[in-house]
């Protein structure tokens, strides 16, 4: 590794394929690899969950650190390991009393948060801050410590007052999760008393780890430019909009990429036929046929001619599933469209979808759960993709859909607004259109966008152009990595005016 390479310590609570509960895990895998490919010298620090430790092969002990927990001093072992999926070393915080337990990283089998989450992630943050200062004398001190979501929010706070410290960057993947804990937890963890103020981590009588990241990091990023603007408003700010607005000078929206090794229709092993932007039709038809045959004995002419609308995602209100459920019966009555939906979520929505599929077995295809293979087949086999999220920090499925020539139908919010260009007279003419966007958050506007999509689908030449525009765009991580490297390189003083509350 050349000595001039930027040293970056990534700190996160999950990373694909070791431990993953959502999109955060994907980003923490893809972004450091994109940076590594551009010459950065990266380490990734993760908690030593039982499921993660089981997957490690050879480990070496970097050393031990003693940090304050809720009941006194906690002793932690730092392991270094290589993993076949990773191009750089992984560091693991091995602390059995806090992390060696079965199940989800954040919640127990009952679905309730682990009662000691405040201690688990405060200890993790203390250790990360010490490693950011090379407390183990490994000879590797990062120039940048890049932390992710509330679980790592305290890292920048612990580093803020240290001399000769690395630059801190804090990324918000979803502001809806704030890492809120009680004043009792604050006292038990012996966090610095000067943090207990509205200018610091205090939040409505408790404290927020997410807020700590926003206040103390040198730069705060979120996963799309539009979401960065939206979270500064009461509608999307979850009570932190005033704070974010006051720190707008250090807030940056950088769009996530997608993994184009995995999501690429010309190489995708999950498909019946591969295809590319220069030759879409035969491959797309073949995939549509096998997708329909996944649910029906055969794909007859009527089914092949009819537009097929797909959806993959969590069945929760955030994703607009209630709008989809209201729209489908209307469209079944007035068009010949078919629908294919994959996902799981709130029981009420699962049951309503299953009922619709039973009533219309030839036209509504539903699979409850998550199936990676079927997700790829829906992106390739559907003619258009429904993604009417009420809010969407970045969103990945609309980028998969664009890549697969499956124009998305989206609400104008967050990353959806940044990636999907509505097909109107002007954008169709100048070939910038790649999908359909509605701007009022209700069923009527969603239905209108679908009707516009169905009308354009009847004009094959224009439709093909729309598909090609989407497929020829670049959504890989290289662009985002460039933005992050530029951000890492601005000096601390240029980027922020951290408020120290003593």
N, C-alpha and C positions, 0 to 999 in steps of 0.2 A: 504494500500500500504506500503510495507516495506521501512524503512527509507534509506536503502542502495540502493534502486532502482535508476537507472540513470534517471535524469530529463531532458526531451528533449522537446523543443518547436519547432514544425513544423510550417513553415510559407509558405503559398502558395496562389496562386490566384484562384485555383479551386480545388474541391474535389468531387468525386462521392459519393452519388447520388445527392448532393445538387446543384452543378453547375459543368458541364463538357463540354469541347469543344474537348477534345482529350485524348491521353494516359496519359498526366500529371495527370488528374483527377483520373484515375484508380490507379496510383502509390501512390498518396497522400492519397488514401483510404487504399490500401493494406499494404504498408510498415509500417506505424505507428501501424497498428493492429498486424502485425507480431512481431514488437518490444514489443508492449504491452503484447503479449502472452509470451514473454520471460522475463517479469518482469519489463520492462521500465515504467516510470511514464511520460505519454505523454500529451501534450496539442497541439491542432491544431488551428492556427490563420488564419482566412479568412476575406476578405473584406465583408462588409454588403450590398451585391447586393440586389435589390428588390426581385428577384426570390428566393434568399436564405432566406431573412427575413421572407417571406411568409410561409416557411416550418418549422419555429421554433415554439415550443410550449411554454414551460415555460422558461423565461430568467431571470437572475438576473444581476443587474448592478454591475460590478466590480469597476467602477470608471470612471473619466473623465481625458483626457489628452489634453493639448493645444500644438500643434506643428506648425511649420512654413509651410505655403502653398505658392501659387504663388502670392497672393494678400495681404499677412499678416498672422495673426494667425488663424488656423483652430481648432475648438473645436471638439473633438472626444469622443464618449462614447464607453466603452468596455463592451460587454455583455458576460456572460457565460451561456452556455446552454447544455443540454444533448439531443442527438438525438438517436432514436431507432437503427439506423444502426451503431452507434459509441459506442465503449466500454470505451471511455474516454471523458473528457469535451472538448467542442468546445468553442473557444473564437472568437468573431466577432467584427470587427472594424466598428462601426456604425457612418457613416458620410454622411447624406442624400445628401448634395450638391455634393459629389464625387461619391457615389455608388448607391444611391436610384434612379435608372432609369431603364426603361424596356430594355429587349433584352440582347445581348451578352456581356460578361464581358469586351471585348476589342474593339469591333467595334459597330458602330451605325447601324440603319436600312438600311442606304445607302450602307453598306459594307465598309465604310471608318473608320479608327481608330478614337476613341473618341478624339476630339481635346485637351482635358485636361489629356490625359494618363500620361504625364510626372508628373503632379501634383498628380494625383490619386495614382500612385505607389510610388512616393517619400514620400507622407504623410503616406501611408501604411507602408513603410520601416522605417520611423522615429518612428512610433508607435511600430512596432515590436522590434526595437532596445531598446526602453524604457522598454517594457515588458520583454525583455531579461535581463534587469538590475533590474527587479521587482520594477519599478517606482511607482506602485500602492500599494506597501507594502502588497501584498497578502500573503506573507510568502512562496511563491513558486518561487524560482529563478532557471531557467534552467541551467544545466551544459553545454548543447549543444543547439545551435540554428541552426536548419537544414532548409535551404532555397532552393527554387526551381525555376529555370528559371529566365529570365530577370526581371520579375515583382518584384522580391525580391532581385535583385542584389545589391541594395544599403544598405541592412541591415548590411552586414559584414563591409562595409565601415564606416557606422555610429558607429559601435561597436569597430572598430579597435583600437582607441586610449583610450578607456575607461579602467580605472584600474579595477581589479577584475572582468573582463568580462567573459561571457561564451565562450567556443570554438565555432567557426563558421564553418559550412560545407555548401557548395554551390553545388547543383546538376544541371548539364546541361542535359536537356532532348532532346533538339534539338538546335544545335548551329546556325541553319538557322535563328532563331528569336533573334535579338540582343538587342532590346529595345533601338533604336537610337533616340536621340532628339537633338535639336539645342542648340547653345551657348546661344541664347536668353532665352530658357527654363532654362538653367543652372543658369543664372543670376537671373531670376525671382524667382526661387526656393531658392535663397540664399544658394546654396550648398557651402561647404568650398572652398575658393579660391585656396588652395594648391592642390585640386583635379584636377584643370585644368592643366594637364600636360600629355604628352604621356606615362609617367610611371604610371599614375593613370587612370582616367576615360575618358580622352579626346580621341576621335577617329575621324580622318579625319575632323577636324573642328567642329565636334559636340561632343556629349558624348554618351557612351553606358552603360546602366545599367548592361548588361551581363558582360561587361569588368570589372566593379566595383566588381562584385562577384568573378571573376577569380583572380583579383589583391589582394583583401583584405581578402578573406576567408582563414581560416587556412588550410582547405582541400577542394579540388575541386573534385567532382566525376562526372562520366557520366555513362550511363546506359548499357554499355557493355565494356569488355576489348579491343576488336578490335576497337571500335569507339573512345576510349580514345587515342589509337595510331594514328588513322586516322585524328583526328582533329588537330594534331600537324603537318599536311602536308598542303601545299598550296591547294591541290585538294579539301580537306574537311574543311579547316580552316576558310573560310569566312573572310579572312584578319586578323584573330586572331591567326594564327598558330605559328607565331614567339613568341608571348606573351605566348601561352600555352606551347611551347617548353621550354621557360625560367623558367616556373613554373612546369616543369615535375615532380620535386621532391614531389609536393603535389597533383598531379593528379592521381586519382584512377578510374579504370573501374570496376564497380560492376554490374553484369547482373541483370536486372529486373526479378521478378518472374511472375507467372500468378496465378489468383485466381482459385485454384483447387476445390473450393466449387461450383463455377459457371460453370467452364469448365472441366467437368469430365464425360466421356462417360458412366460410370457405374451408375451414379445417375442423369444424365441430363434429366430434365422433358420435354425439347423441342423435344426430339427424339421419333420416332415411336418405337424404341427398344433400350434398353441399352445393353452395351457389355463391355468386359474387355480384357486385353492382353492375358488371358489364353483361351478365347473363342471369337475370333473376328468375324468369318465369318457370322454366322446367323444374328447377330445384324447389321453388316455393310451392308449386302445385303438388309435387310428390310429397312434400312435408305436410301439406294440408290434408291430402288423402290419408296418410298414415295417422295423422292426429284424429281425424274423424273416425277412422277404423279402430282407434283405441277405445271408442265409446259405442260404436255401432257395428253390426255385422259387416256392412259394406258402405262405401262412400258412393252413393248413386249420383247421377248427373245433377239433380236438384240440389243436393248438399254441396257439390263441388262448385256450382254456379253461384250459390248464395254467399254473401259476405259473412265471414266468420270473425267475431269480435272476441278477443282474448283478455284475460286478466289474471295476474299472478300477484299475490301479496297477502298481507295480514287483513283479516276480516274485522276491521275496527273502524270507528267513525272517522278517525284521522284520514284514512285512506278513501273515504267517500263511498264505502260499500252500501250505505243506505240509499245514496243516489242511484247506484247501479241497480239495486233491487227495485227501486221505483221506476227506473227507465225500461228495464227488460220487458215487463208485460205490455207496455205501450208499444214498443218496437215489435214484439211478437205479433201484435194485432195489426200494425200498419205496414210492416215490411216482411221480407222473406229471410231476414238476418238470423244467424245462429250464434250461440254464445258458448265459450268454454272458460271455466273459472277454476283456479287452483289456489288453495290457501286455507288457513285456519285462523281462529280468533274467537270472538264472542259467540257463545252458544246460540244466541237468538239469531244471529246472521247466518251461522252454519245451517241451522234448521230451516230458515226461510229459503236458502239456496237449494237445499236438498228437496224441499217441497216443490219448488219451481221445476227442478229437473225431473221429478216424478210426474208432474202434470204435463210436461213437454219433452218427453224422452228423445224425440227426434231432433230437437232444436236447442235444448239447454243441457250442456254437459258440465258436470261438477265433480271435482275431486277434493275432498276435505283432507288437509294435511300438507306436508311438503314433500315434493318428489323432484329432485334435481333434474332427472331425465325428462320428466314431463314439462318442467319449466322451460327447458331448452326447446322442446318440441312445440310448445305454445308460441314462444317468440318467433319460431321459424314458420309454423303452420298457419297461424292466424293471419287474417288480412289487415286487421288494425288492432290496436291495443288500448284498453281503457285504463286510465290512471288518474281519476279525478280527486286526488288528495286535497283535503282542506288546507293542510300545510305540509311542506316537504323540504327539509333542510337542503338535501341535494337530490336524492332519488337515483336509483341505478337502472330500474326496469325501463324507464323511458329511453335511456341511452342504449340498453340492450336492443330495444325495439327498433330504434333508428338504425342501429348497426345491422339488424336482420331484415330491413326493408318492410317493417310492420308499423306504419305511421301511428304515433301515439295521439290519444285524445286526452287532453290534460286541462286542469284548472291553472290559471295564471298565478303561480306562487313559487317561491323559493327556487330550487334548482330546475323545476319544470319550466319556469318562465325563462331561465337562462339557456335552456337547451332546445326547446321546441318553438319553431316559428310557424305561426298560424298561416294556413293556406287561404289567402284572399286574392283578389284580382292582381294586385301589385306584386305580391311575393311569388305567386305562381308564374307571373310573367318574367320576373328577374331571377327565377330559379333559386330563391332562398327558402321557400316554403318546405317544411319537412313533416308537418303534422297539423293538429287542430287544437286551438286554444279557446277556452271560454273564460269570461272575466267576472261573471256574477256567480257567487257561490250558491247555486240552487239547481234543482232537478231540471227546470225548464231550460236553463242555459246549457246544461250538460246535454240534454236531448237535442237541442238545436245544433250543437257541435257534432253530435253523432249523425244527425240528418245531413249536415253538410258533407261529412266524410262519406256517407253512403251515396250521395249524389255524385261526388267526384269519382268514386269507385266505378261508376258507370261509364267513365271516360278513360279507357285504358291507357291512352298515350300520356295524358296528364298525370294519371296515377303513377305510371312508371317513372316519370320525371320526379315526382314527389318522393318515391322510394329511393331513387338514385341519389338525390340530394342528401337524404339522411345517411345512406350507406357510405357516402364519400367523405363524410365528416370524420375528424379525428377525435376520439374520446379517450385515447390511451393516457397513461399516467405521466408520460414524458412532459407534456405541457404543464401540468400541475407541479411536477417536480421542479421545473424551471422557476416557477413563481415562488416556491418555498425556498429554493437556494438563494434567490434574490433577497427574500425577507431575512433569511439567516445572516446575510452578509451586511445588512445595515447595522450600524453600531447601536448599542443600547440607547445612548443619549438621543440619537436621531429619531428613534422609533417611539420612545415613550417617556413619560414624565411620571415615574412610579410614585404614588403618594405613600410616604412612610408615616404611619400614625403612631407616634410615640407619646 
